[in-house]
Amino acid sequence: MPDPITSFGYRVVPESEKQSLVRDVFSSVASRYDLMNDLMSGGVHRLWKDALVEWLNPRPGWRVLDVAGGTGDIAFRIAGAVRRRGGAADIAVCDVNPDMLREGMRRAHLKGEGGMNWLCADAETLPVAAASIDAYTIAFGIRNVTHTERALAEARRVLKPGGRFLCLEFSRVEAAGLDVLYDRFSFSVLPRLGDAVTGDADAYQYLIESIRRFPAQAAFTKMVEKAGLSRVKVRNMMGGIAAMHSAWRL
C-alpha cells in the first residue's frame, strides 16, 4: 500500500517523511529559536506569548502540558505567572525534537527553573494519561504536526473535564492591505534574513510556507470543535498575523 502524502510547506511528501523533515528544520534553529521568531514576527512574538499566558491565567496546583514547547518559552512564562500568585504548578514540556528540548533544559538551568518535566514525544501520541491535565498550551507548533486533527484529539484526551486548550499560531491576515505587505515581507525578506543570520534560508522558506498552508481562523475553529472541544474563542494579533484559539473540554 503506498505511503499517504502530506504537505511540507509547498512540497508534497510522504507522510512517513514529514516528521523527520520538520525535525531537521528545528534542529537547525534550536539554539536560535528566539531569533527565528524575532525575524518572523519583528520581535512581537514575545508580547503574543505574554498575552497567551495572561489569557490562560494559570493557577497554583494546576497540571500544565506545553506541547511543541521545547525551548521552554511558554513554560517559563507560566511558571513565573503562577509564582506571582504565591504558588507553583506541575509543568511538563513536550517536544518531538530532542535538540529543542536540550536547549530548553539548558535555559531552565540558567534561569534556575527546576522541577519541570521534559518529554520527547509526538503531539499526535502523547505519553500522558487521559483526563489528567488542567491546561494544554501549544505556541507556533501545531502547524508543523503531520495530522492536525490527531493532535487536537490528543489535546482533548489528556485534558480534564473543565480543562483549557489554548493555541497561539501564525494565522491568516484579515486587516485590509496588511496581507499584501506581509506576503512581500515574508517571501522576499525573511529567507534572506534567515540565510544571513543563521545560514539556513531553506528552514525559513519552509516556515513561511507552512504558515500559508495553515487553516484560516474560522477553519481552524471548526477543527477544534470537531475534536470535541467547546466554547471556542479567537483573538487576532496584529490584524491576524497570529491568532489565539481558546477552548474547553466540557
Number of C-alpha atoms within 10 A of each C-alpha: 3 5 10 9 14 17 16 23 20 14 10 11 16 13 16 13 14 19 17 12 15 21 16 15 18 20 16 17 20 22 16 17 18 16 17 22 15 14 20 22 17 11 14 14 21 16 10 20 19 16 15 25 19 13 12 18 11 23 21 16 13 17 20 25 28 25 30 28 25 28 26 27 20 23 25 18 16 26 22 18 22 18 15 12 11 10 14 20 20 16 22 21 28 27 23 23 24 19 21 27 23 16 18 23 21 15 16 19 11 10 10 9 16 10 12 17 12 21 22 19 18 18 26 18 12 19 13 16 10 14 16 16 26 23 25 23 24 23 22 19 17 21 20 21 19 22 14 18 17 15 20 21 19 18 32 27 21 22 27 18 15 14 23 24 26 23 20 25 23 28 24 21 22 15 12 8 9 15 16 12 9 13 14 12 13 20 14 12 13 20 24 18 17 21 15 11 14 16 14 17 16 14 21 24 20 19 22 20 17 18 20 17 15 19 16 17 23 10 10 17 20 13 17 24 15 13 18 16 25 18 12 15 12 17 15 19 20 15 16 20 19 21 23 24 19 23 23 24 22 14
